[in-house]
Amino acid sequence: MTPDEQLDQFIDRFTPAVAADARAALAMVTAALPGALRLVYDNYNALAIGFGPNEKARAITCSVAVYPRWVSLFLANGPTLPDPDGLLEGTGGTVRHVKLDAARMASPAVAALIAAAAASVETPIDPQGEARTIIKSVSAKQRPRR
């Protein structure tokens, strides 16, 4: 089984609505960050897919986190990103997040946040790089996905 097939299986564990939002979010970020590696962490609380220039978690530009009832987009350097529409949530010192739905995924404001996060990281993603999926970890114990 390929890593992409394994990721599809992870997403299939969620409700059809959340799975559809997850796939749409992944397509949106993949289009915005060509050449990014997708680092998959199937953790206890959520399925997280980080987008970065290499296999190091600290280099992740943004990530899509899939929870049982919603999908969020986490952005590196969130506290410093321009957010004129006030979409960013959270109080962390490193990242901020946006809860995604179909309207937000189509929003130019979300695209601008992804672009700002990409411009703010120390190691940029090479748009000519080989985009691929890497399964980094799968937790043996997980909360129900539905």
Backbone as JSON, one array per atom type, in Angstrom:
{
  "sequence": "MTPDEQLDQFIDRFTPAVAADARAALAMVTAALPGALRLVYDNYNALAIGFGPNEKARAITCSVAVYPRWVSLFLANGPTLPDPDGLLEGTGGTVRHVKLDAARMASPAVAALIAAAAASVETPIDPQGEARTIIKSVSAKQRPRR",
  "N": [[0.85, -1.18, 0.0], [0.55, 2.18, -0.86], [1.81, 5.32, 0.51], [-0.06, 7.4, -0.07], [-2.42, 5.94, -0.48], [-2.7, 4.88, 2.07], [-3.1, 7.25, 3.54], [-5.58, 7.96, 2.45], [-7.13, 5.9, 3.56], [-6.96, 6.58, 6.27], [-8.39, 8.99, 6.26], [-10.89, 8.08, 5.46], [-11.98, 7.08, 7.79], [-13.37, 9.03, 9.07], [-16.49, 10.92, 9.32], [-18.56, 11.12, 6.36], [-18.93, 13.86, 5.62], [-16.93, 15.29, 7.01], [-14.7, 13.97, 6.0], [-14.87, 14.7, 3.3], [-14.46, 17.48, 3.52], [-11.84, 17.37, 4.51], [-10.42, 16.25, 2.35], [-10.85, 18.24, 0.44], [-9.54, 20.38, 1.68], [-6.91, 19.41, 1.71], [-6.41, 19.3, -1.04], [-6.59, 22.02, -1.64], [-4.4, 23.14, -0.17], [-2.29, 21.69, -1.27], [-2.35, 22.63, -3.9], [-1.68, 25.29, -3.41], [0.87, 25.1, -2.39], [2.96, 23.87, -4.2], [5.21, 21.17, -4.69], [5.67, 20.62, -2.05], [6.41, 18.43, 0.67], [4.24, 16.04, 2.13], [3.64, 15.4, 5.35], [2.47, 12.92, 7.38], [0.68, 12.44, 10.31], [-0.97, 10.31, 12.23], [-2.51, 10.8, 14.86], [-3.45, 10.6, 18.4], [-5.58, 12.45, 19.02], [-6.21, 13.66, 16.54], [-5.98, 13.58, 12.93], [-3.19, 14.64, 11.35], [-1.74, 16.5, 8.75], [1.12, 17.67, 7.63], [2.69, 20.24, 5.71], [5.67, 20.75, 4.14], [9.16, 21.67, 3.4], [10.94, 19.62, 3.74], [11.62, 16.55, 5.56], [11.48, 17.24, 8.22], [9.73, 18.02, 11.13], [9.78, 20.54, 12.34], [10.09, 22.26, 10.24], [7.71, 22.6, 8.96], [5.37, 24.36, 7.06], [2.59, 24.76, 6.97], [-0.31, 23.02, 8.22], [-2.89, 20.58, 7.85], [-5.38, 19.67, 9.97], [-7.41, 17.08, 10.96], [-10.28, 16.61, 12.65], [-12.84, 14.87, 14.6], [-15.22, 16.38, 14.13], [-14.64, 18.63, 12.58], [-12.38, 20.44, 10.34], [-9.2, 21.86, 10.5], [-6.9, 24.46, 9.58], [-3.61, 24.88, 10.24], [-1.12, 27.33, 10.74], [2.25, 28.17, 10.31], [4.19, 30.47, 12.19], [2.02, 31.97, 12.94], [1.25, 34.04, 14.86], [2.49, 36.29, 13.78], [1.49, 36.72, 11.28], [-0.19, 38.61, 8.73], [-3.58, 39.38, 9.21], [-6.13, 40.58, 8.19], [-8.84, 39.96, 8.0], [-9.46, 38.7, 10.33], [-9.43, 35.88, 10.76], [-7.77, 34.05, 12.03], [-7.37, 31.87, 14.8], [-6.64, 31.12, 18.24], [-3.99, 31.13, 20.73], [-1.37, 30.45, 20.81], [2.25, 30.59, 20.82], [3.57, 30.07, 18.47], [2.01, 28.99, 16.33], [-1.12, 29.55, 14.6], [-4.6, 28.94, 13.94], [-7.19, 28.18, 11.5], [-10.51, 27.37, 11.34], [-11.91, 25.33, 8.93], [-14.29, 25.47, 6.27], [-16.33, 24.95, 3.35], [-16.75, 27.54, 2.24], [-14.73, 29.08, 3.43], [-12.46, 27.77, 2.46], [-12.48, 28.52, -0.17], [-11.95, 31.15, 0.03], [-10.2, 34.17, -0.64], [-8.81, 35.27, 1.47], [-7.93, 33.12, 3.06], [-6.19, 31.89, 1.27], [-4.32, 33.94, 1.11], [-3.31, 33.89, 3.71], [-2.02, 31.38, 3.73], [-0.05, 31.88, 1.79], [1.34, 33.94, 3.08], [2.3, 32.57, 5.33], [3.98, 30.74, 4.05], [5.88, 32.48, 3.02], [7.05, 33.32, 5.34], [8.59, 31.4, 6.59], [11.69, 29.82, 7.58], [12.97, 27.9, 5.93], [12.16, 27.68, 2.72], [9.61, 26.14, 0.62], [10.44, 24.28, -2.2], [9.07, 24.93, -5.23], [9.52, 23.35, -7.44], [10.17, 20.96, -6.41], [9.92, 17.44, -5.49], [6.81, 16.48, -4.84], [5.46, 14.53, -2.33], [3.98, 11.97, -0.24], [4.52, 11.18, 3.13], [4.32, 8.86, 5.65], [4.57, 9.56, 8.88], [3.95, 8.9, 11.58], [1.81, 6.65, 13.38], [-0.53, 6.44, 15.77], [-1.09, 3.96, 18.21], [-3.25, 3.98, 19.9], [-6.28, 5.68, 19.59], [-8.62, 8.38, 19.58], [-12.16, 8.03, 18.93], [-13.04, 8.47, 15.5], [-15.41, 9.26, 14.48]],
  "CA": [[0.0, 0.0, 0.0], [1.33, 3.41, -0.95], [1.45, 6.31, 1.54], [-1.28, 8.1, -0.45], [-3.53, 5.03, -0.2], [-2.82, 4.81, 3.52], [-3.72, 8.5, 3.94], [-7.0, 7.85, 2.1], [-7.76, 5.04, 4.56], [-7.08, 7.36, 7.5], [-9.46, 9.97, 6.06], [-12.15, 7.34, 5.37], [-12.48, 6.77, 9.14], [-14.19, 10.16, 9.51], [-17.8, 10.99, 8.67], [-18.41, 11.55, 4.96], [-18.82, 15.32, 5.5], [-15.59, 15.7, 7.46], [-13.75, 13.42, 5.02], [-14.93, 15.56, 2.1], [-13.76, 18.73, 3.86], [-10.41, 17.07, 4.62], [-9.87, 16.09, 1.0], [-10.86, 19.56, -0.2], [-8.47, 21.17, 2.31], [-5.62, 18.9, 1.22], [-6.27, 19.74, -2.44], [-6.35, 23.46, -1.63], [-3.04, 23.42, 0.28], [-1.39, 21.11, -2.27], [-2.3, 23.58, -5.03], [-1.02, 26.52, -2.97], [2.27, 24.82, -2.05], [3.49, 22.8, -5.05], [6.55, 20.71, -4.31], [5.76, 20.35, -0.6], [6.24, 17.08, 1.21], [3.11, 15.91, 3.06], [4.03, 14.56, 6.48], [1.22, 12.46, 7.97], [0.72, 12.0, 11.71], [-2.29, 9.85, 12.65], [-2.32, 10.9, 16.31], [-4.54, 10.25, 19.3], [-6.69, 13.38, 18.91], [-6.52, 14.12, 15.19], [-5.12, 13.23, 11.8], [-2.52, 15.89, 10.95], [-0.93, 16.41, 7.54], [1.96, 18.86, 7.54], [3.27, 20.56, 4.41], [6.95, 21.38, 4.36], [10.19, 21.51, 2.38], [11.72, 18.43, 4.03], [10.97, 15.62, 6.49], [11.58, 17.73, 9.6], [8.47, 18.6, 11.61], [9.95, 21.96, 12.66], [10.13, 23.04, 9.0], [6.38, 22.62, 8.38], [4.81, 25.68, 6.76], [1.21, 24.72, 7.46], [-0.83, 21.66, 8.31], [-4.33, 20.34, 7.89], [-5.7, 18.77, 11.07], [-8.76, 16.56, 10.8], [-10.89, 16.21, 13.92], [-14.11, 14.18, 14.32], [-16.33, 17.25, 13.71], [-14.21, 19.75, 11.73], [-11.02, 20.45, 9.78], [-8.52, 23.14, 10.74], [-5.64, 24.76, 8.91], [-2.65, 25.49, 11.15], [-0.15, 28.1, 9.98], [3.49, 28.52, 10.99], [4.4, 31.9, 12.46], [0.69, 32.54, 13.0], [1.12, 35.32, 15.56], [3.07, 37.4, 13.02], [0.89, 36.81, 9.95], [-1.25, 39.63, 8.55], [-4.9, 38.74, 9.23], [-7.1, 41.68, 8.21], [-10.2, 39.45, 8.13], [-9.64, 38.14, 11.67], [-9.74, 34.46, 10.68], [-6.9, 33.22, 12.86], [-7.78, 31.58, 16.16], [-5.62, 30.54, 19.09], [-3.11, 32.03, 21.47], [-0.04, 29.86, 20.85], [3.35, 31.47, 20.47], [4.17, 29.7, 17.19], [1.03, 28.75, 15.26], [-2.52, 29.92, 14.73], [-5.38, 28.07, 13.06], [-8.46, 28.61, 10.93], [-11.44, 26.26, 11.1], [-12.25, 25.39, 7.51], [-15.5, 24.96, 5.63], [-16.22, 25.18, 1.9], [-16.64, 28.98, 1.94], [-13.4, 29.56, 3.82], [-11.44, 27.19, 1.58], [-12.52, 29.29, -1.42], [-11.71, 32.54, 0.37], [-8.87, 34.74, -0.91], [-8.14, 35.54, 2.75], [-7.23, 31.89, 3.47], [-5.06, 31.76, 0.33], [-3.32, 34.94, 1.51], [-2.67, 33.4, 4.93], [-1.08, 30.32, 3.33], [1.08, 32.53, 1.11], [2.11, 34.66, 4.09], [3.02, 31.57, 6.13], [5.05, 30.21, 3.2], [6.92, 33.52, 2.91], [7.61, 33.63, 6.65], [9.39, 30.31, 7.15], [13.13, 29.87, 7.36], [13.3, 27.06, 4.78], [11.0, 27.69, 1.81], [9.3, 24.94, -0.16], [10.84, 24.41, -3.6], [7.91, 24.57, -6.05], [9.93, 22.34, -8.42], [10.51, 19.75, -5.67], [9.07, 16.25, -5.67], [5.74, 16.4, -3.84], [5.13, 13.15, -1.99], [3.4, 11.77, 1.07], [5.33, 10.35, 4.01], [3.63, 8.52, 6.89], [5.57, 9.75, 9.94], [3.58, 8.13, 12.78], [0.44, 6.2, 13.56], [-0.72, 6.11, 17.18], [-1.8, 2.71, 18.43], [-4.51, 4.3, 20.56], [-6.83, 6.9, 19.0], [-10.01, 8.71, 19.88], [-13.05, 7.71, 17.8], [-13.0, 9.44, 14.42], [-16.79, 9.62, 14.09]],
  "C": [[0.89, 1.24, 0.0], [0.96, 4.35, 0.2], [0.18, 7.09, 1.21], [-2.52, 7.23, -0.2], [-3.77, 4.91, 1.31], [-3.48, 6.09, 4.06], [-5.22, 8.47, 3.62], [-7.75, 6.98, 3.12], [-7.95, 5.79, 5.88], [-8.26, 8.32, 7.39], [-10.83, 9.28, 6.03], [-12.74, 7.0, 6.73], [-13.4, 7.87, 9.69], [-15.56, 10.09, 8.83], [-17.61, 11.44, 7.23], [-18.24, 13.06, 4.81], [-17.44, 15.8, 5.91], [-14.53, 15.18, 6.49], [-13.72, 14.26, 3.75], [-14.23, 16.88, 2.35], [-12.25, 18.51, 3.95], [-9.77, 16.96, 3.24], [-9.83, 17.43, 0.26], [-9.75, 20.44, 0.37], [-7.11, 20.72, 1.82], [-5.38, 19.33, -0.22], [-5.94, 21.22, -2.49], [-4.89, 23.77, -1.25], [-2.02, 22.86, -0.71], [-1.25, 22.04, -3.47], [-1.55, 24.85, -4.65], [0.47, 26.33, -2.72], [2.82, 23.67, -2.9], [4.91, 22.44, -4.62], [6.69, 20.37, -2.85], [5.66, 18.86, -0.32], [5.03, 17.11, 2.14], [3.51, 14.91, 4.13], [2.78, 14.21, 7.27], [1.47, 11.91, 9.37], [-0.7, 11.61, 12.1], [-2.23, 9.71, 14.17], [-3.56, 10.5, 17.1], [-5.77, 11.13, 19.07], [-7.12, 13.69, 17.48], [-5.57, 13.48, 14.18], [-4.51, 14.55, 11.33], [-1.64, 15.62, 9.74], [-0.18, 17.72, 7.4], [2.56, 19.01, 6.16], [4.58, 21.3, 4.64], [7.96, 21.08, 3.27], [11.0, 20.22, 2.55], [10.98, 17.57, 5.06], [11.02, 16.07, 7.95], [10.29, 18.44, 10.01], [8.62, 20.1, 11.88], [9.97, 22.86, 11.42], [8.75, 23.16, 8.34], [5.87, 24.05, 8.23], [3.37, 25.79, 7.26], [0.78, 23.26, 7.53], [-2.35, 21.67, 8.34], [-4.55, 19.32, 9.0], [-7.17, 18.38, 10.96], [-9.22, 16.02, 12.15], [-12.22, 15.53, 13.63], [-15.23, 15.08, 13.81], [-15.92, 18.4, 12.81], [-12.78, 19.53, 11.24], [-10.44, 21.83, 10.04], [-7.25, 23.22, 9.92], [-4.75, 25.47, 9.91], [-1.54, 26.12, 10.34], [1.06, 28.45, 10.84], [3.58, 30.03, 11.13], [3.07, 32.66, 12.52], [0.58, 33.87, 13.71], [1.63, 36.52, 14.77], [2.41, 37.6, 11.65], [-0.14, 37.93, 9.87], [-2.6, 38.92, 8.44], [-5.99, 39.8, 9.27], [-8.55, 41.21, 8.37], [-10.47, 38.79, 9.47], [-10.01, 36.66, 11.67], [-8.96, 33.6, 11.66], [-7.43, 33.1, 14.28], [-6.58, 31.02, 16.92], [-4.73, 31.58, 19.73], [-1.69, 31.5, 21.57], [1.03, 30.83, 20.38], [3.94, 31.2, 19.09], [3.16, 29.58, 16.07], [-0.33, 29.35, 15.62], [-3.29, 29.02, 13.77], [-6.66, 28.74, 12.59], [-9.31, 27.36, 10.78], [-11.97, 26.42, 9.68], [-13.65, 24.84, 7.22], [-15.36, 25.33, 4.16], [-16.02, 26.65, 1.56], [-15.25, 29.5, 2.3], [-12.32, 29.01, 2.91], [-11.37, 27.95, 0.26], [-12.17, 30.76, -1.21], [-10.31, 33.01, -0.01], [-8.1, 35.03, 0.39], [-7.38, 34.32, 3.24], [-6.03, 31.67, 2.56], [-3.95, 32.74, 0.7], [-2.59, 34.51, 2.78], [-1.66, 32.3, 4.62], [0.15, 30.93, 2.68], [1.96, 33.27, 2.11], [2.91, 33.7, 4.97], [4.19, 31.01, 5.33], [6.2, 31.21, 3.08], [7.64, 33.75, 4.24], [8.55, 32.56, 7.21], [10.86, 30.41, 6.74], [13.56, 29.08, 6.11], [12.09, 27.01, 3.86], [10.83, 26.36, 1.1], [9.71, 25.22, -1.6], [9.66, 23.99, -4.48], [8.23, 23.53, -7.13], [10.28, 21.01, -7.75], [9.53, 18.62, -5.93], [8.06, 16.19, -4.53], [5.44, 14.92, -3.6], [4.6, 13.09, -0.57], [4.27, 10.82, 1.87], [4.54, 10.11, 5.29], [4.69, 8.57, 8.0], [5.23, 8.95, 11.2], [2.1, 7.78, 12.76], [0.32, 5.76, 15.01], [-1.53, 4.82, 17.3], [-3.18, 2.96, 19.04], [-5.0, 5.64, 20.02], [-8.25, 7.11, 19.5], [-10.88, 8.3, 18.7], [-13.04, 8.83, 16.76], [-14.39, 9.89, 13.97], [-17.56, 10.05, 15.31]]
}
